[in-house]
């Protein structure tokens, strides 16, 4: 719903005379004849006329105010519902993340138990191999026979190990292992692909360090090592979330609030009221973060509140970064000859010099009259000149313009 008060640049408690005066000024500035290069001039001029038509009539204005109050109440209710929905979604995500973390830890415990069991079973075999590796000299022939027998038995042992590995799930690819644990999600697929590349790189490095012709050992515990590596990655490089998601809200402030640098109140979806500090460097679109003031979920630390600052419309100034902009109407003769004019600034009225032969859209910058920036200074006030004609046609000016366009005929 369009705000007719903002269209005319008046407050909601403005009187009839103030509304009429604002309409006249606004209608002159947006008239299509004064904005021939603006394709939206007709629309803006019509909108100004419609706003005045509603606000000048007490009955129409009363109905408009009631309707606007209902719309604003509905918008506030929708905002609260959206914030509550965001909070519910954040809680659900936190619940899923916690369940995934518990599943990871359980899988890690099982993997470590299987690895310890396999190491325990491998110890007698290693001891027997160490005893066979030290044959006595008189028994060289016997030892040679045993070595030949072992070399013949080795492929069978490898085949049995591979069969046992497949039976235990050791032959699973990294994608299959991660998918079995974490499900078919893009995050799990990316993690599996990363682990696969790391595993292949480690295998290539190990192969380059082995002598030529050396047999490649079969790793029965490959899935366990893969899982352990993935859990180490989660614990170290990508730890599970320890803090609840941020609560994103908006705060509408005025230019006076930013200049005064006073905190403004906001109300969260849970009914809590917080105050947002407006320090130097805060302007339109800036995000102020309130640490530890957001959502509180079980098993997680309280999140932050990310407040996006929106500057309310002002009847005198508009915000452009740290600069303020305003429009100064001047007459045709003042634009041609130059003059002294009074312009409204955040610090009060100020007299400025209009250079001779000034045109519309020419800008005069007044330093240190804007918003406070993050470097300890202030932006500028940009005064845009707007050449205006008189309310009624002037015969002398009309004749002069006709002579300039068509020439002087005697």
N, C-alpha and C positions, 0 to 999 in steps of 0.2 A: 504494500500500500504506500503510495507516494506521500511524502511529508510536505504538505503545502506550506507549513511554517518555514521549513528549510528552503523551499523554492523561493519564497519572498525574502528570506534572510531575517526573520523576526522570531522572537521568543513566543512561547505558547500563551503567555499572558499579555501579549501586546494589545494595545488599544486600537480602536477603529482608525484614528488619525495616523498612528504609526504604521498600520497596515497599508493605508492608502498612500502614504509617502513612500514606503518601501516598494509598493507596486509601480509607482511612477518611475522611480529610479531604475528598478529592475527592467521594466518594459523598454526604457530608453537604451539600456546597455545591451539588450538581447534582440532589439528590433532587427528584422531581416535586412532593412536598408543600411544598417550600420555593420552588418556582418555578411556581406555578399559572398565571401569565400567560405562561409561556414554552411555545410549542407544541413546541419541540425538547427539552424537559426529559426526556421518556421516552427519546428516542434517545441523548442524552448520558449519561444514567444507565446505560443498557444498554451503551454503549460503554466506560464506566469499568469496569463489571463484567467485560466480556469481556477488557479489557486486564489486569485483575488475575488473571483465570482463567488466562491464558497465562503471565504473568510469574512467578506464584507457584510454578509447577511447573518444576523445573530442566530436565526433558526437553523440555517444550513450549517453554520459553524458548530452549533451545539451537537447536531446529529453527526457531523464529521468527527468531533472530539470523542463522542461515545463509541463510534465505530472503530476509531484508531486505538482507543483504550482496549477494546476487545481483541484487536489484532495483536497488540503488544503483549497482552496477557497470554494469548495463544502461542506467540513466538517464544516467550519465556518458558511456557510449559513444554514446548517441543525441545527447547535447549536442555532443560532438566532431564527429559526422557532420553535424549541422545547421550547425555553424560552418564546417566544410570546404565544405559545399554553398553557404553564403553567400559564402565566399571565391571559389569558382568562378564563381558568378553575377556577383559584382562584377568579376572579371577579364574575363568575357565582355562585360559592359556597357562596361568601359573600352576593350576592343578595338573594339567597335562605334562608340563615340564617336570613337576615333582614326581609324577608316576614314571616318567621316562628315566629320571635319575635313579629312582629306586630299582627299576628294572636293570639298569646298567650295573649298579653295584652288586645285585644278585648274580648277574651273569659273570661279572668279574670274579666273585667268590667261587663260583662253580668252575670257572676256567683255571683259577689258581690251584684249586683242589685237584683237578685233573692233571695239571702240570706237575704238581708235587708227587702224585701217584706214579706218573710216567717216569720221573727222575728216580724214584725209589726202585722201580722195576728195572731201570737201566743200570743200576749200580752193580749187581752180580754179574751181568754180562760184561761190563767194563773190566771187572776184576779178573774174570776168566781170560779175557783177551790179553790183559797185561801179563798173566802167568804164562800164556802160550807164546808171548813175544820174546821170552828169555830161554831158548833151548840150549842144552849143553852141547859142547863140540863133538863128543863121541856119538851123539844121537842126531848128527846133522842130517843124515839121510831120512831118519824118521820125521824130523822137524820139517824137512822139505815135503815129505808126503802129506804131513798135516796141513802145511801151507797151501798145497795144491787142493787138498780137500776143502779147506776153508774158502779158497777162491771160487771153487765150484759151487759151494753152498751159499755164497754171498748173493748171487742173483735171486735165489729162492727166498732168502731172508728179506731182500728188498721188496720182492713181489708180495710176500706176506705182510710186510709193513705197509705197503701201499693199500692192500686190501683192507687191512685193519683201519687205516687212516680214512678210507672212504666210508667204511662202516660207521666210524665215529663222527663223520662229518668233516674230516680234515681236508677232503678234496673240494670243499666249497670255495667258490670264488669270494673275493672281498665283497662284491655286491650282494651275494647271497647271504653272507654272514651278517652284514650290517642290516640288510632288509629283514632278515629273520628276527633281529633284535629290536630294530627301531621302526620297522614298517616301511612301506613304499612311499617315501616322502622325498621331495627335491633335496632337502638338507642331508638326508641319509645317503642318497645317491652321490652327492658331491663329496661327502666324507669317504664313501667307499672308493670312489675314483682316486681321491688323493692318497688313500692308504695303498691302493693297488700300485700307483706310480712309485711310492716310496719303497714298497716291497720289491718291485722289479729293479729299482735302482740299487738297493742293498744286495740283491742277488747278483747283479752285474759286477758290483765292486768285489764281492766275495769270489766270483768266478775269475776276475782278472788277477786276484792274488794267489790263486791255486796253480800248481804246476800243470803243464800240459799233459793231458791224458788222465788226470786224476778223476776218479769217479765222483759224481755229484751226490751228496747225501740227501736222503729223503727225510723231510721234516714232518714228523707225525703231529707236532704241536703247532703247525702253521696257523690254524684258526684261533688257537688260544693266544698266540703271540699277536695276531691281528687284532683281536678283541682288546688285549691289554694295551696295545698301542693306541687304539681308538679311545679307550677310557682315559689313558694318560693325556691324550690330546684334550679331552673334555675337561679334565681336572686342571691342566696346566695352561694351555694356550686359549682354549675356549671354555671357561668355567660356566657351569649352569647359572642362571640368573639368581642373584642373591637379594635383589631389591625388586619390589613390585613395580609394574609399569607406570610411567608418568601419567598424570592426569592433565589433559590439555583443555584449557578454558580460555576465554577471551575477556578482556576488561576494556570497557569504553571510557575514555578519559577526555577531558577538555584541554584546549590549549592553555588555559589558565592553570590547570593542574600541572601540566608539564613545566610551565614557567615558574610556578611556586615550588615545584619539586616536593609536593606533599603526597603521602601515601593515599591510595584510594581503596575503598572496600570492595570485595567481591564475595559472592555467596556460592558455595560449592553445592553439588547435587545432594550431598548428605546433610545439608543444612548448616554446615560450618561457615563462619565468616572470617575471611582473611584480609589482610591489608597488603597491597602491592606497592612496594617502594618505587618511586619515580626519580631515579638518580640521573646524573648527567649521562647523556648518550642514549636516553630512551626517547624514541619517536615512533611514528606510524609503522606498524609491523614488527616492532622489536619484541623479543621474547624474554620475559623476566622469569627466572627459575627460583621457586621457593623450595629450598632443600628440606626434605623430610616432612612435608606437609600434605602429601598425596594419599594414595590408597594404602591401606594396611591389611595385608593378607596373611593368613596363618602360615607360619614357617618361613616368611620372607620379611625383609626389612621394609619400613614404610617408604613409599616412592616419593617423587617430587611433584610439584605442581608447575606446569609450564604455562605461563600466562602470556598470551599474545595481545599486545597493546593496539587498540583501535582508537583513532582520534575522532571525536564527534565533529559533525559539521559546524562551522562557525560562520556567523553572518558577515564577518569582516575579513577573516583570513582563511587561507587554505595552507596545508602542510605539504612541503616538498623536501623530504629528507630532514635536515636541520634548518632549512629556510622556511620563511613564511611568505606568502604571496597575498597581495591585495590589489584592487583595481581603483584607480583615481580618475574619475570623469573630468574632462576639461573641455572648454568651449573652443570653437574653431579659431576665434581671434587669439585666444591664449596659446593655442598650439602653433600659430603662425608667428606671433610676436614674442612669445615667452612670457612668463609671469612668476610670481611667488604664490604657492598654493599650500594649504594645510592638509596633511595626510594623517590618518589615524594609525598609531603604532601601539605595540603592547605596552609601551611606557607612557602613552598618552599622545595628544596631538603634537605634530611636529611640522614646522614650516620648511618646505623644500623649494628649490629653484627649478622651474620648468624651462629647459633651453628653448630658444626660438626655433621654429620650424620643426617641432616635434610631431611625430605621427602616432597613430594608434598602434598598440602592441609594443611600443618602445618601453623599455624597462629601466628604472632607476633603482640601483641597489644601495640599501642603507645597511652598512655593516654593523654587526653585534646587536642586532635587534630581533634575531630569530631565536630558535630553541637552543638549549645547552647541549653541546656535542660532547663526545667522549675524550676530547683533548683539552678540556678545561675552558674552552671558549664558547662562542655562540655563533649561530648561523646569521644570515642576513635577512632583511625584509626587502623583498622584491616588489617594487611599486610599478604596476603596469598601467601605462597611460591609455585612456580611452576617449577619443575625440567625440563629443556629442554636439548635436544641433540644438537649436532652441525649441521650445515647445510649440511655438507658432512660427510660420514662415516669415522671413524678413525680406522686404521688397528690395532693399539696397543690396543685400547679399545675393539675392536671386538674380538681380540685374548684373552684378559683377561676375557671377559664375557663368551667366549666359554670354557675356562679352568674352570671357576667357575661353569658352568653348567654341563660340561661333564667330568671334571677331567683332570689331566695331564697324558699324555701317552708318554712314552719314547720308 
